[in-house]
C-alpha cells in the first residue's frame, strides 16, 4: 500500500505576505480566465510551478514567479519594513 500523500499546509499557516501573494496570483489568473496549464505555457514554466506558487507551498524560482507575474500583468513590490 502506498504511503499517504502529504497534505498542503493551511493557507492561514503561511506568512501573511506569502498568502497575500498566492491569493493575488489565483484571483488574477481566474479573472483572466486562464487555466494553470495555459498560464504555465504562456510563462514558459511548468504547471507544477504555478500550482506551488498559488498554494504557497514548495519552492518556486524567483525568475518563474516574475515571469508568471508578468503574464498576469502583476508587479511585485519590495519595500523596506516600516517600523
C-alpha positions in Angstrom: 0.0 0.0 0.0 1.3 3.5 -0.9 2.1 5.9 1.9 -0.4 8.7 2.4 0.2 11.8 0.3 1.4 14.9 2.1 -1.3 17.5 2.7 -0.8 21.1 1.9 -0.4 23.4 4.9 -3.4 25.6 5.6 -3.2 28.9 3.9 -3.5 30.8 7.2 -0.4 29.0 8.5 1.7 30.8 5.9 3.3 34.1 6.3 0.7 36.8 5.6 2.7 38.2 2.8 3.0 34.9 1.1 -0.7 34.1 1.5 -1.5 37.5 0.0 0.8 36.9 -3.0 -0.7 33.5 -3.6 -4.2 34.8 -3.4 -3.5 37.7 -5.8 -2.0 35.3 -8.4 -5.0 33.0 -8.2 -7.5 35.8 -8.4 -5.8 37.4 -11.3 -5.5 34.1 -13.2 -9.2 33.4 -12.7 -10.1 36.9 -13.7 -8.2 36.4 -17.0 -10.0 33.0 -17.4 -6.7 31.1 -17.7 -6.1 27.6 -16.6 -3.0 26.8 -14.6 -1.7 24.9 -17.7 -2.3 27.8 -20.0 -0.6 30.2 -17.6 2.3 27.9 -17.3 2.6 27.6 -21.1 2.5 31.4 -21.6 5.1 31.9 -18.9 7.3 29.1 -20.0 7.2 27.3 -16.7 5.8 24.0 -15.5 2.2 23.7 -14.3 3.8 22.5 -11.0 5.4 25.9 -10.6 2.1 27.6 -11.0 0.5 25.2 -8.6 3.1 25.6 -5.9 3.1 29.4 -6.2 -0.7 29.5 -5.9 -0.7 27.1 -3.0 2.2 28.9 -1.2 4.0 25.6 -0.9 7.2 24.4 -2.3 10.0 26.5 -3.7 9.3 28.4 -6.9 12.2 30.0 -8.6 12.1 33.8 -8.4 12.6 34.1 -12.2 9.5 31.9 -12.6 7.5 34.0 -10.2 8.5 37.1 -12.1 7.5 35.6 -15.4 4.2 34.4 -14.1 3.5 37.9 -12.6 4.4 39.5 -16.0 2.0 37.3 -17.9 -0.7 38.1 -15.3 0.0 41.8 -15.5 1.1 41.9 -11.9 4.1 43.7 -10.4 5.9 42.6 -7.2 6.9 45.4 -5.0 9.6 45.1 -2.4 9.8 47.8 0.2 11.7 48.2 3.5 9.8 47.2 6.6 8.1 50.2 8.2 8.9 50.3 11.8 
